[in-house]
Amino acid sequence: MSAEVTVTKDPARRRYEAHLDGDTVAGFVDYQETAELVLLQHTEVDPSYEGRGVGSALARASLDDVRASGLKALVICPFISGWVRHHPEYGDLLYNAPPSRVTD
């Protein structure tokens, strides 16, 4: 049976936290925010929660939050970089991403 992952933003600690079963912190993404971008630095998932979608939930929620803020994401975290490669719908959020080559 898998528990639902809930992601919250903790501005005081400058991280997004993934929670399972209420208060249990299963993982986090460290970030720094400026006026024009959010630097996504590092993702960490507690080994006992690996393989349960915690990292993916963190990547999606942090990028969704960046989108909602109207900023861009500078991703230096290898996990989130790899996640974005598999989810190209988030590519437009990347800071200094090449312009889309899709034409009307």
Buried (B, 14 or more C-beta within 10 A) or exposed (E): EEBEBBBEBEEEEBBBBBBBEEEEBBBBBBBEBEEEBBBBBBBBBBEEBEEBBBBBBBBBBBBEBBBEEEBBBBBEBEBBEEBBEEEEEBEEBBBEBEEEEEEE
